[in-house]
Every structure is written in C-alpha cells, then in structure tokens.
Amino acid sequence: MGDVYARWAQVYDLFYPDRGGEVSFWHHLLGGAGRHVLDLMCGTAEVSLALARLGHRVTGVDRSAAMLAVGRERLEAAADDSARNLSLVQGDTCDLPVARDTFEFILVGGNGSFNHLDRDRARLALTEMARILSPGGRLGMELINPFLLPELDTERVVAPLRPVPPGLWAEMHLANRYDMLEGRFHIRQTIYHERAGNRSQFTDSFVLQAWMPDQFRCLLQAAGLGDIRFYGDYRLGPFDRWSADLLVVASRIEPGPLTLT
C-alpha cells in the first residue's frame, strides 16, 4: 500500500473531532504517568504529544513521512519541557526498528488505522507487537465497528469537524462499497481544499479490512496475546453492533513452564 496520507496530511486533523476523550481513555488504561508507550500508526502525533505531556515516555511510529512531518512541526512548536518525552520515528508496522520487550503499552488509535492492513499484514503486525511488548505489557487498539458498515451511505460529504484556520477551506467527499463476504470496505476519497486562494483537489482509493470481534480474538491469541476485552466507547461501555468503535485491549501472555510427566 502506498502512502495514502501523503497529499492530505496538512488537513488530516481537521476531519477528526477533539481527541481529548481518546487521550483520557489511553491514559486511564495506562494506569498513571511514567509508562513507556509506543503509539503505532501515530499519524500527526496529536495523541502522542498529549500522552507525553501527561508524563509518559512516548515513541510515535508511522510509515507516512508526510504525516510525521506534521507531527514534527507540532513537536517543534511545543514550548513545554514535557513535550520532550516524545520521539517520532518512521517505520513499518510489520517490521519495527525496536528491540524485544521494550514497551509497557502499545496503542493503535486513529479510529481504524489498523484496518488499513490486509489479513496477512495484520497477522505479521500483531506478532511484531507481541515481540516488542514487555512481559505482561498491554496492547490497546481502536478498530472500525464492522456492524455499522452496511448502514453507511454509499456516498457522503464530510465537512471539517474542527474550527478551520483563516485562509484554509477543506471538504471530503466519500464513495464507498462494503464487501460483506470478504469483510473489505472499499473507499474512494476526494479532498477539496483551498489555501490562501489556491484551490485544488485530489483523490485516493483504499481498502479497509473489517474484523468481527471473534475473528480478531483469534488473531490476537495466535500472536501470543490474551486477557482480551472489547469495549464500545471511551467510557469502557460494552461493545455492541451500534457502538461507535470496536475498542480492543489485550495483554502479552507468557507461556507457562513445561511440565514433564
């Protein structure tokens, strides 16, 4: 998959609502400040920086150079010392430049970033995450709710969900198709934007792999992860077919000692 974010990294954050609820959710799961955290598929590093400011030591990793460039601009503009708890690295989810047993917590947020991986790459990525989690470390993920996909309009227009800076205008047009048999959500996305009077547009197409909870549980277990829990919102509400997201929490499970008989 190419860098589908390369051309719209500069307006990406406009199409997300305030991330405060997401940050509070991860901080709660972390159980207090001082954790060593990997924010995988960190995008523009907005959540990464917020967690660093809450006292965690955070490494943000993303394969998109364009998204990381926005994240580095955000980090360079930060005037507080706590922002220095964050470092940003370009890397592939399936081949992370990280030693075994490094992180206490790995998060993959972004409301479905992990869904960009097909089945084979998803298996590789989870195995890689289990490798770099410390014993007993935890993994948290935010996936799209597969039950909502058939309910989505095949065409829709999305306006920015945040205040737009002066001199900038943006709008997103989506056309999608859900292949329920394959569990694949096909999206054709066109971004229209104008900056300082210069108007342009670009289109990208990509596919999201949707996971049913039981399917994903099997993937996690195969990677050596257990104590698997599903939630439907940032308040740890139960997951059901109408939940906004599929939130997943799991732990690295160490194999028990061999017993000779």
N, C-alpha and C positions, 0 to 999 in steps of 0.2 A: 504494500500500500504506500502511495506517495504521501507527501505532506499536504493533507487536505486543509491544513490551517495556514499554509504559507501566505495566502493572499488576504485572509481576513483576520489575522491576529490582532491588528490595530483596532478592530471594532468588536472583537470577540466578547469582551466583558460587558458590553452594552446589552447583550441579549441574555444575560443572567441577572436574576434579582439579587438583592443584597445577600452576601454569603455569610452573614452573622450567625444564622441558625445552623448552618453546616459546620462552621468553625466551633461553635459551642458543643455540637454533637461529638466531634472528634476529640475535643479537649476533655469532655466528660468520659469518653471511653478510655482516654489515656490515663485517667485517674490521678491527675495532678501534674504539676510542672516538672521539668527536668528529664523528660523522656528523649531517647534517641529515635527519631522518626524519619521514615522515608515517605515522601509524598510523590508517589509514582504517577506518571502522566499528569504532572503538576500544571501544565498549561502556562498561563501567565503568572503563576506563583502567588496569586492573591491569597489563597488559603494557606500556602506555605509560610508566607510572611506573617500572617495573623497568628499562626501557631508559634512561630519563633518569638513573636512579641509576648506570648503567654508563657515564655520561659522554656520552651522545648528546643532541643538541638535538631534542626531540620535540614535534610538534604532533599532538594527538589530535582526530579529527573523527568525529562521529556525528550522525545525523539525529534520534535519540531524546533528547528533553530529559530524560526520566526516567533513562536510563542515564548521561547526562552529569552529572546531579545527584549520583548515587552516586560518579562519578569525581571530581567537585569536592570532595565530602566527604572522599574518600580523600586528595586532594592537600592540602586544608586541614589534615588531621591529620598530614601528614608533617612531621617536625621537622628533617630533614636539608637542607642547602643544595642538594644535588644534585637534589632534587625540583623545584627552581625551573627546571630545564631543560625542564620540561613545561608546555605550554599546551593548553587544551581549547577547541574551537570547535564550535558546532552548524552542520552543513552537509549538503548533499545530494551524494551520491556522483557524480551526473551533472552537477553544476554547482557546482564547488568554488570558494570565495572565495579563490583562490590564484593568484598570478602565474605566468606561464610560466617553465619552467626553474628552479623553486625548490628541489626536494628531490633529494638524492642517492639516497634509498631510500624506497620506499613499501611498506608491508606491509598486507595484509588478512588477518588471522588469524581467530580465533574459531571454528575448526572448521566452516566453511561459511557465514560471514556473507555472502560474496559470492553464494552460491547463492540468497539471497532475491530477487535481481534477475532479472526475466524476460529473455528473449533480447534485446529491443530496449534495455532499460536497461543490460544488461551491455555491449553494444557501445558505448553512449554513455560508460559509466563507464571503460572501458579507454582510449578515445580521450582522455578527460579526464585520466587518469593519465599517459598518454604526454606530454600537453601540459605538465604541471607537473613532470615529471622533468627533471633537468638532463641535458645530453648525456652519454651513457654511463651514466646512472643506472640503478638496478635496481629491479625490482618482485618482491615475494615474496607468494605467496597460499597459503592453506590451504583447499582445497575438499573436499567430501564425495566419497568414492570411489563412483562410480556402480555399480560391480560388486557392492558389498555390499548395495545397497538391496533387491534381490529376496530377500535372505536374512533380512531383519529380520522379526521377529514383527509381525503387524498390530496387536496390542495389547500394551503392556508398561507396567510401573510402574518408575519410576526414583527411587531414594532419593538424598538428598544425598550427594555424593562428597567432602565435607569435613566436619570437625567442625562441628556446629551450635551457635551461641551459646546460652547459657542463656535460657530463655523463648521460644525460637523452635522451631517444627516445620514441616517442609515435605515435600511429596511430589508427584511429577509423574506423571500418567497420560497415555500417548500412544496414539493410534489413527492408523494411517497407511495409505496406499494409494499404490502406485507405478504410474504410467502409463509403461510402458517405451517405448511408441511415441513419446510426446511428451517423454520424459525429465523428467517432472514428478512430484515426490514430495509428496503431499498429507498434511498433518499436522493433527490435531485435538489440542490440548494443554490439559489441565486441571491447574491448580496448586491443591493443597490446602495451606493453611498456617495456622499458629496463632502468634500473638504475644501474650505476656502474657495468655494465657487467652482471647483473642478469635480465634475460628476463622472462616475464610472460604474461598471458592474462586472461581475464575474460569476461563473457557475462551476460547481463541483458536484460530482456524484460519488456516493459511497454506500456501503452496506454495513448495517449493524447486525451482529449476531445476538438474537434474543435467547435468554436462558430461562427455562422453567425452574422453580426452586429445587425440585428433586433432581433435575439434571445437574444443576450447579453443585448441589451437595455431593454428588458422586465425583465430580471433578476435584473438589476440594479434598475429599477423602483420599483420592488417588494420588494427590500431591503430598500427602502426609499431614493434612490439616484436619482438626477435629473441633469438638465443642462448638458446633456450627449453629448459629442463631440468625433468624431472619426478622427484620423489622420493616414497618411500613412508613415511618416518618422519623424526623429528628428527635421526637419526644419518646422514642423507643416504643411506639404503639405497635400492636400486632400487624403483621402483613396480611393483606387480603387482596382480592382481584381489583379493588378500586383504590388501592394505595397509590400515592403519587410516585413512589420509587420502590425498588427492592433493595433494601439495605442489608448487607451481609457482614457478619462478624464471625471469625474463626480463630483458632489458636494452633500453633505448631505443636504437634504431638510427638513426643519421643518414643521410639519403640521400646517395649519392655525387655527385661533381660531374658536370655534364652534359658529354658528350664530343661535339664537333662532328665530323662526317665529311664 
